[in-house]
Amino acid sequence: MNIDRLEQIDAYTWRLNPETGMHVPAILYGDEALVRAMDDKVLEQAANVARLPGIVQASYAMPDAHWGYGFPIGGVAAFDAGAGGVVSAGGVGFDVSCGVRTLLTGLKRAAIEPVKPLLADALYADIPVGLGSHGKIRLDAKGLDAMLKGGAQWAVEQGWGEARDLARIEEHGRMEGARPENVSARAKERQRAEMGTLGSGNHYLEVQEVTEIFDAGTAQSFGIAEGDMVVSIHCGSRGLGHQIGTEYLRLMQAAAKQYGIALPDRELACAPIESEVGQDYLGAMRAAINCALANRQILTHLTRQVFARVLPAARLELLYDVSHNTCKFEEHLVDGERRRLYVHRKGATRAFGPNHPDLPAAFAETGQPVLIGGSMGTASYILAGTSRSETLSFASACHGAGRSMSRHQATRTWQGRQVIDQLAERGILIRSPSYRGVAEEAPGAYKDVDAVVRASDRAGLARLIARLEPIVCIKG
């Protein structure tokens, strides 16, 4: 990226002052190397988001930002419905509520290493993974609607998980305001056999070792210590979320024209929040959030069953579950005034600080766990929300490494078998149905996650707590 148009506020904050049509500035977070490495499209897209009606304070790009559909991936923007604010499916993303949950095993590496191949094979056998993967669960129309309304709460009621999990999930496992009737028959059909599946792309289940602690007090509060083994699950709303995004983008293109919204980019199709299309989308999107929460809950249950067979001493307690691709109605402080806003986070993680009323009591003093997944074969991180991030980014942080290379480029650069062998030499076992999928997600196709989380920490978006290194990865 050419940074000549940017004003450097500090070592990790860059500002594009309002240009033609921009209602607010665009703010990019990252050190100079990260910002220069961003494609020029990130700045263009962040500036275009700043041109949408009703946007408040700024259009933000996190340190892992890269080009996306309409909004940059890693983009954050809040809109005021009372000021003509809009909702955009492109500002949420196609994989609605793609997110990460981390489970504490209570084990050290010495307990897992002797059975690591057996554990990897058992997880791969029991966790459906890959493009179009189907699980053993088949939901009828009534069951689908109940899942879309109930989320992880529904899953627990069906026997997939434990009630105590719910306190450790955003929205306590159930997003209010979901309207299954706003989800098309086609979207529901795509999801009918996909509950309890990982899918493909950058989704994964990893067994990870805590290799470094940065904040001992918070780590202890989270229940983690150096040498501990954890399990992280990264997936979302599968085919249902993608179908909802596709269908509502078309409806929003018509709505924007109907309401006289001049789109700087047709991919920024949107509708006034208070319009019929806007409200219909929010109801469908909330249903997709519940779908993703239920899916991760079922996957947690399946994972616990595997560990119970292979490593009965493991306990697999849920640390937290966070979502990335959402639009949520939240209260934030803007210019000294509390305002209720619709916060779009696309490839960005909610990061509430200490004493936030929406956090469970366990995190009142520490702030919310912010779970950052790395690329395949690289580190992941646990951070914690800060009070500063409230004013810096509507309490938002990065969500991962962020791609630096297209999937097509990656498959021309690496071979899947080669990547698997190289990672095995480092003690990381990969199980995947697709060599092509492995090549697409090669570690070199992503930005340096260490630099991304360091920038998030130093910019004040979230605090570094722990580093996690994978030893087993199940992926599509």
C-alpha positions as CSV (number, residue, x, y, z in Angstrom):
1,M,0.0,0.0,0.0
2,N,1.2,3.5,-0.8
3,I,1.0,5.3,2.6
4,D,1.5,8.8,1.2
5,R,-2.2,9.7,1.7
6,L,-2.1,8.6,5.4
7,E,-1.4,10.6,8.5
8,Q,0.6,8.6,11.0
9,I,-0.9,9.2,14.4
10,D,1.5,6.9,16.3
11,A,3.6,3.8,15.6
12,Y,0.5,1.6,15.1
13,T,-2.3,4.0,14.0
14,W,-2.8,5.5,10.6
15,R,-5.5,7.9,9.5
16,L,-7.0,8.8,6.1
17,N,-8.6,12.1,6.6
18,P,-12.0,12.5,4.9
19,E,-11.9,12.9,1.2
20,T,-14.7,13.4,-1.4
21,G,-17.9,11.8,-0.1
22,M,-16.4,10.5,3.2
23,H,-18.4,11.3,6.3
24,V,-15.7,10.1,8.7
25,P,-12.0,9.3,8.5
26,A,-10.6,5.8,7.8
27,I,-8.3,4.4,10.5
28,L,-5.9,1.6,9.9
29,Y,-4.1,-0.2,12.7
30,G,-0.7,-1.9,12.3
31,D,3.0,-1.1,12.2
32,E,4.5,0.5,9.1
33,A,5.5,-2.9,7.6
34,L,2.0,-4.4,8.1
35,V,0.3,-1.3,6.6
36,R,2.7,-1.1,3.6
37,A,2.1,-4.8,3.0
38,M,-1.7,-4.3,2.8
39,D,-3.0,-4.3,-0.7
40,D,-4.2,-0.9,-2.0
41,K,-7.7,-2.2,-2.2
42,V,-7.9,-2.2,1.7
43,L,-7.6,1.6,1.8
44,E,-10.0,2.0,-1.1
45,Q,-12.6,-0.2,0.6
46,A,-12.1,1.4,4.0
47,A,-12.6,4.8,2.4
48,N,-15.7,3.7,0.6
49,V,-17.2,2.3,3.8
50,A,-16.7,5.8,5.3
51,R,-19.0,7.1,2.5
52,L,-22.0,5.0,3.6
53,P,-25.0,6.8,5.3
54,G,-25.1,7.0,9.1
55,I,-21.6,5.8,9.8
56,V,-20.3,6.9,13.2
57,Q,-16.8,8.0,14.2
58,A,-14.6,6.2,11.7
59,S,-14.2,3.3,9.3
60,Y,-11.6,0.9,10.8
61,A,-9.2,-1.7,9.4
62,M,-7.5,-4.1,11.8
63,P,-3.9,-5.1,11.5
64,D,-4.8,-8.3,9.6
65,A,-6.9,-6.4,7.0
66,H,-7.0,-7.5,3.4
67,W,-9.2,-7.1,0.4
68,G,-12.8,-8.5,0.7
69,Y,-16.2,-8.2,-0.8
70,G,-17.3,-4.6,-0.3
71,F,-15.8,-4.2,3.2
72,P,-12.2,-5.1,3.7
73,I,-11.8,-8.3,5.7
74,G,-10.7,-7.0,9.0
75,G,-13.1,-4.0,8.7
76,V,-15.2,-2.5,11.5
77,A,-17.9,0.1,11.1
78,A,-20.8,1.3,13.3
79,F,-24.0,2.8,12.0
80,D,-26.8,4.8,13.8
81,A,-30.2,3.8,12.6
82,G,-31.7,7.1,13.8
83,A,-29.3,9.0,11.5
84,G,-30.2,7.0,8.4
85,G,-27.6,4.3,9.1
86,V,-27.4,1.2,6.9
87,V,-26.8,-2.5,7.3
88,S,-24.7,-4.3,4.6
89,A,-24.4,-8.0,4.1
90,G,-20.9,-7.3,2.6
91,G,-20.0,-5.7,6.0
92,V,-20.7,-9.0,7.7
93,G,-19.4,-11.5,5.2
94,F,-20.6,-14.7,3.7
95,D,-19.6,-17.0,6.6
96,V,-21.8,-15.4,9.2
97,S,-20.5,-15.8,12.7
98,C,-17.4,-17.7,11.7
99,G,-15.5,-17.9,14.9
100,V,-13.2,-19.7,17.3
101,R,-13.8,-21.5,20.6
102,T,-11.0,-22.8,22.8
103,L,-11.3,-25.8,25.2
104,L,-9.0,-26.5,28.1
105,T,-8.0,-30.1,28.4
106,G,-6.2,-30.2,31.7
107,L,-3.4,-32.1,30.2
108,K,0.3,-31.5,29.4
109,R,2.0,-32.5,26.2
110,A,3.6,-35.5,27.7
111,A,0.1,-37.1,28.2
112,I,-0.8,-36.5,24.5
113,E,2.5,-37.2,22.6
114,P,2.4,-41.0,23.0
115,V,-1.1,-41.2,21.5
116,K,-0.9,-38.2,19.1
117,P,-1.3,-40.2,15.8
118,L,-4.2,-42.1,17.4
119,L,-5.8,-38.9,18.5
120,A,-5.3,-37.2,15.1
121,D,-6.9,-40.2,13.4
122,A,-9.8,-40.4,15.8
123,L,-10.6,-36.7,15.5
124,Y,-10.4,-37.0,11.7
125,A,-12.7,-40.0,11.7
126,D,-15.3,-38.4,13.9
127,I,-15.3,-34.7,12.8
128,P,-16.8,-34.3,9.3
129,V,-14.5,-32.0,7.3
130,G,-14.1,-30.8,3.8
131,L,-16.0,-29.0,1.0
132,G,-19.7,-30.0,1.2
133,S,-19.1,-32.3,4.2
134,H,-22.2,-33.8,5.8
135,G,-22.6,-35.0,9.4
136,K,-24.7,-37.7,11.0
137,I,-27.3,-35.1,12.1
138,R,-30.3,-34.6,9.8
139,L,-32.8,-31.9,10.8
140,D,-36.4,-31.7,9.6
141,A,-38.0,-28.3,9.0
142,K,-39.2,-27.9,12.6
143,G,-35.8,-28.9,13.9
144,L,-34.0,-26.5,11.6
145,D,-36.1,-23.6,12.8
146,A,-35.6,-24.5,16.4
147,M,-31.8,-24.6,15.8
148,L,-31.9,-21.2,14.1
149,K,-33.8,-19.7,17.0
150,G,-31.9,-21.4,19.8
151,G,-28.3,-21.6,18.8
152,A,-26.0,-23.3,21.2
153,Q,-28.7,-23.4,23.8
154,W,-30.8,-25.6,21.5
155,A,-27.7,-27.8,21.0
156,V,-27.3,-28.3,24.7
157,E,-31.0,-29.1,25.1
158,Q,-30.6,-31.8,22.4
159,G,-27.7,-33.4,24.4
160,W,-24.8,-31.9,22.5
161,G,-22.8,-30.2,25.3
162,E,-23.2,-29.1,28.8
163,A,-25.3,-26.2,30.3
164,R,-22.2,-24.6,31.9
165,D,-20.8,-24.1,28.4
166,L,-23.4,-21.4,27.7
167,A,-21.9,-18.8,30.0
168,R,-18.7,-18.9,28.1
169,I,-20.2,-18.1,24.7
170,E,-21.1,-14.7,23.2
171,E,-24.8,-13.9,23.7
172,H,-24.8,-16.8,26.2
173,G,-25.1,-19.2,23.2
174,R,-28.3,-17.7,21.7
175,M,-28.6,-14.6,19.6
176,E,-31.9,-12.8,20.3
177,G,-34.0,-11.5,17.4
178,A,-33.3,-14.4,15.1
179,R,-36.1,-14.9,12.5
180,P,-35.9,-18.2,10.7
181,E,-38.8,-17.2,8.5
182,N,-36.4,-14.7,6.8
183,V,-34.1,-17.6,5.8
184,S,-34.9,-19.0,2.4
185,A,-35.8,-22.7,1.8
186,R,-32.6,-23.0,-0.3
187,A,-30.4,-21.8,2.6
188,K,-32.1,-24.2,5.0
189,E,-31.7,-27.1,2.6
190,R,-28.0,-26.4,2.4
191,Q,-27.7,-26.7,6.1
192,R,-29.9,-29.6,6.7
193,A,-27.1,-32.2,6.8
194,E,-24.2,-29.8,7.7
195,M,-24.6,-29.5,11.4
196,G,-21.6,-30.7,13.3
197,T,-19.2,-30.2,10.4
198,L,-16.0,-28.2,10.0
199,G,-16.3,-27.4,6.3
200,S,-13.3,-26.3,4.2
201,G,-11.2,-23.3,3.5
202,N,-9.4,-22.0,6.6
203,H,-11.6,-23.8,9.1
204,Y,-9.9,-26.3,11.4
205,L,-9.8,-28.1,14.7
206,E,-6.4,-28.0,16.4
207,V,-4.8,-29.5,19.4
208,Q,-2.4,-26.9,20.7
209,E,0.3,-26.4,23.4
210,V,0.5,-23.2,25.4
211,T,4.1,-22.3,24.7
212,E,4.4,-18.8,26.1
213,I,2.6,-16.7,28.7
214,F,2.7,-12.9,28.4
215,D,0.4,-12.0,31.3
216,A,0.6,-14.5,34.2
217,G,-2.2,-13.1,36.2
218,T,-4.8,-13.0,33.4
219,A,-3.6,-16.4,32.2
220,Q,-4.2,-17.9,35.6
221,S,-7.7,-16.3,35.7
222,F,-8.4,-17.9,32.3
223,G,-7.2,-21.3,33.6
224,I,-4.1,-21.7,31.4
225,A,-0.4,-22.1,32.1
226,E,2.7,-22.8,30.0
227,G,2.8,-26.4,28.8
228,D,-1.0,-26.8,28.9
229,M,-2.8,-28.5,26.0
230,V,-5.9,-26.9,24.5
231,V,-8.2,-27.6,21.6
232,S,-9.4,-24.8,19.3
233,I,-12.3,-25.1,16.8
234,H,-12.6,-22.6,14.0
235,C,-15.7,-22.7,11.8
236,G,-19.0,-20.9,11.1
237,S,-22.5,-21.1,9.6
238,R,-21.5,-23.2,6.6
239,G,-23.7,-23.2,3.5
240,L,-26.6,-21.4,5.3
241,G,-24.6,-18.3,6.0
242,H,-23.2,-18.1,2.5
243,Q,-26.7,-18.5,1.0
244,I,-28.1,-15.7,3.2
245,G,-25.3,-13.4,2.2
246,T,-25.7,-14.1,-1.5
247,E,-29.5,-13.6,-1.5
248,Y,-29.6,-10.5,0.7
249,L,-26.8,-8.7,-1.3
250,R,-29.1,-8.9,-4.3
251,L,-32.0,-7.6,-2.3
252,M,-29.8,-4.8,-0.9
253,Q,-28.7,-3.7,-4.4
254,A,-32.3,-3.0,-5.2
255,A,-33.0,-1.4,-1.8
256,A,-30.1,1.0,-2.2
257,K,-31.5,2.2,-5.5
258,Q,-35.0,2.4,-4.0
259,Y,-33.8,4.6,-1.1
260,G,-31.5,6.7,-3.2
261,I,-28.3,5.5,-1.6
262,A,-25.4,6.3,-3.9
263,L,-23.0,3.3,-3.6
264,P,-19.3,4.1,-4.1
265,D,-19.0,0.4,-5.0
266,R,-21.8,-2.0,-6.0
267,E,-20.3,-4.6,-3.6
268,L,-21.3,-2.2,-0.8
269,A,-25.0,-3.0,-1.4
270,C,-26.9,-2.0,1.7
271,A,-30.3,-1.0,3.1
272,P,-31.4,1.4,5.7
273,I,-31.4,-0.4,9.1
274,E,-35.1,0.5,9.7
275,S,-36.2,-0.6,6.2
276,E,-38.0,-3.9,5.6
277,V,-35.0,-5.3,3.8
278,G,-32.7,-4.2,6.5
279,Q,-34.8,-5.7,9.3
280,D,-35.3,-8.9,7.3
281,Y,-31.6,-9.3,6.8
282,L,-30.8,-8.7,10.5
283,G,-33.4,-11.4,11.4
284,A,-31.8,-13.9,8.9
285,M,-28.2,-13.0,9.9
286,R,-29.1,-13.5,13.6
287,A,-30.4,-16.9,12.7
288,A,-27.1,-17.7,10.9
289,I,-25.3,-16.6,14.1
290,N,-27.3,-19.2,16.0
291,C,-26.5,-21.7,13.4
292,A,-22.8,-21.2,13.8
293,L,-23.0,-21.2,17.6
294,A,-25.0,-24.5,17.5
295,N,-22.5,-25.9,15.0
296,R,-19.5,-25.2,17.2
297,Q,-21.3,-26.6,20.2
298,I,-22.0,-29.9,18.4
299,L,-18.4,-30.1,17.3
300,T,-17.3,-29.6,20.9
301,H,-19.5,-32.5,21.9
302,L,-18.0,-34.7,19.2
303,T,-14.5,-33.6,20.3
304,R,-15.2,-34.5,23.9
305,Q,-16.4,-37.9,22.8
306,V,-13.1,-38.6,21.0
307,F,-11.0,-37.4,24.0
308,A,-13.1,-39.5,26.3
309,R,-12.0,-42.6,24.3
310,V,-8.4,-41.8,23.6
311,L,-7.5,-39.6,26.7
312,P,-10.1,-40.2,29.4
313,A,-8.2,-37.9,31.8
314,A,-9.0,-34.9,29.7
315,R,-11.8,-32.6,30.9
316,L,-12.3,-30.2,27.9
317,E,-13.8,-27.2,29.7
318,L,-14.8,-24.3,27.5
319,L,-12.7,-21.1,27.9
320,Y,-14.7,-19.0,25.5
321,D,-16.4,-18.8,22.0
322,V,-16.0,-15.7,19.9
323,S,-17.5,-14.8,16.5
324,H,-15.9,-12.8,13.7
325,N,-18.5,-12.0,11.0
326,T,-21.4,-10.3,12.6
327,C,-23.5,-7.1,13.0
328,K,-24.6,-6.5,16.5
329,F,-26.7,-3.8,18.2
330,E,-24.4,-2.5,21.0
331,E,-24.0,0.5,23.2
332,H,-20.8,2.5,22.8
333,L,-19.3,5.8,24.0
334,V,-18.9,8.3,21.2
335,D,-17.7,11.8,22.0
336,G,-18.7,11.4,25.6
337,E,-22.2,10.2,24.8
338,R,-23.6,6.6,25.1
339,R,-25.1,5.6,21.8
340,R,-26.8,2.4,20.5
341,L,-25.2,1.4,17.2
342,Y,-25.1,-1.4,14.7
343,V,-21.5,-2.6,14.7
344,H,-20.3,-4.5,11.7
345,R,-17.3,-6.7,12.3
346,K,-16.1,-8.5,9.2
347,G,-13.0,-10.6,10.0
348,A,-12.7,-8.8,13.3
349,T,-13.2,-10.0,16.8
350,R,-15.3,-8.4,19.5
351,A,-13.0,-7.4,22.4
352,F,-15.0,-6.1,25.4
353,G,-12.8,-4.7,28.2
354,P,-13.0,-5.3,31.9
355,N,-16.4,-4.7,33.7
356,H,-18.4,-4.7,30.5
357,P,-22.0,-5.6,31.4
358,D,-22.3,-8.2,28.6
359,L,-19.4,-10.3,29.9
360,P,-19.8,-13.2,32.4
361,A,-18.6,-12.6,35.9
362,A,-15.5,-14.7,35.3
363,F,-14.1,-12.1,33.0
364,A,-15.2,-8.9,34.8
365,E,-11.7,-8.1,36.0
366,T,-9.7,-9.4,33.0
367,G,-11.8,-8.4,30.0
368,Q,-13.1,-10.8,27.3
369,P,-10.9,-13.6,26.0
370,V,-10.0,-12.7,22.4
371,L,-9.1,-15.8,20.5
372,I,-6.9,-15.3,17.4
373,G,-6.4,-18.2,15.1
374,G,-3.2,-18.5,13.1
375,S,-2.7,-20.0,9.7
376,M,-2.1,-23.8,9.4
377,G,1.1,-24.7,11.1
378,T,1.6,-21.4,12.8
379,A,0.9,-20.0,16.3
380,S,-2.5,-18.9,17.6
381,Y,-3.0,-16.5,20.4
382,I,-5.2,-15.7,23.4
383,L,-5.6,-12.0,24.1
384,A,-8.0,-10.0,26.3
385,G,-10.2,-7.0,25.6
386,T,-9.1,-3.6,26.9
387,S,-11.0,-0.6,28.0
388,R,-9.1,1.5,25.4
389,S,-10.5,-0.5,22.5
390,E,-13.9,0.9,23.3
391,T,-12.8,4.3,22.0
392,L,-10.3,3.0,19.5
393,S,-12.4,0.5,17.5
394,F,-15.8,0.0,19.1
395,A,-14.2,-2.8,21.2
396,S,-12.8,-4.7,18.3
397,A,-9.5,-6.5,17.5
398,C,-8.0,-8.6,14.7
399,H,-9.2,-12.1,14.0
400,G,-6.2,-14.0,12.6
401,A,-3.2,-13.7,10.3
402,G,-5.0,-12.4,7.2
403,R,-4.2,-13.7,3.8
404,S,-1.3,-12.3,1.9
405,M,-1.8,-14.5,-1.2
406,S,-4.8,-15.7,-3.1
407,R,-5.8,-19.4,-2.9
408,H,-5.0,-19.7,-6.6
409,Q,-1.5,-18.3,-6.1
410,A,-1.0,-20.6,-3.1
411,T,-1.8,-23.8,-5.1
412,R,0.7,-22.7,-7.8
413,T,3.4,-22.2,-5.1
414,W,2.9,-25.2,-2.9
415,Q,1.8,-28.8,-3.1
416,G,-0.4,-30.2,-0.4
417,R,1.6,-33.4,0.2
418,Q,4.8,-31.3,0.5
419,V,3.2,-29.0,3.1
420,I,1.9,-32.0,5.1
421,D,5.4,-33.6,5.1
422,Q,7.1,-30.4,6.1
423,L,4.8,-29.8,9.0
424,A,5.2,-33.4,10.1
425,E,8.9,-32.8,10.4
426,R,8.1,-30.1,12.9
427,G,5.9,-32.4,14.9
428,I,2.6,-31.1,13.5
429,L,0.2,-33.8,12.2
430,I,-2.2,-32.7,9.5
431,R,-5.4,-34.7,8.6
432,S,-7.3,-33.4,5.6
433,P,-9.4,-34.9,2.7
434,S,-7.9,-32.5,0.2
435,Y,-4.2,-31.8,-0.8
436,R,-5.5,-28.8,-2.7
437,G,-7.1,-27.5,0.4
438,V,-3.8,-27.9,2.3
439,A,-1.9,-26.0,-0.4
440,E,-4.4,-23.2,-0.3
441,E,-3.9,-22.8,3.4
442,A,-0.1,-23.2,3.4
443,P,1.5,-21.1,6.2
444,G,3.3,-18.9,3.6
445,A,0.0,-17.8,2.1
446,Y,-0.8,-15.7,5.2
447,K,0.6,-12.7,6.9
448,D,2.9,-13.1,10.0
449,V,0.4,-13.7,12.8
450,D,3.0,-12.8,15.4
451,A,3.3,-9.3,13.9
452,V,-0.5,-8.9,13.6
453,V,-1.2,-9.7,17.3
454,R,1.8,-7.7,18.4
455,A,0.3,-4.7,16.6
456,S,-3.1,-5.3,18.1
457,D,-1.5,-5.4,21.6
458,R,0.6,-2.3,21.1
459,A,-2.2,-0.3,19.4
460,G,-4.4,-1.0,22.5
461,L,-7.0,-3.1,20.8
462,A,-6.4,-6.2,23.0
463,R,-3.7,-7.4,25.5
464,L,-1.5,-10.4,24.7
465,I,-2.0,-13.2,27.2
466,A,-0.7,-16.5,25.7
467,R,0.8,-18.1,22.6
468,L,-0.4,-21.5,21.3
469,E,1.5,-23.9,19.0
470,P,-0.3,-26.6,17.1
471,I,0.6,-30.3,17.3
472,V,-2.5,-31.7,15.5
473,C,-4.6,-30.0,12.8
474,I,-7.8,-31.3,11.3
475,K,-8.8,-29.2,8.3
476,G,-10.8,-29.2,5.0
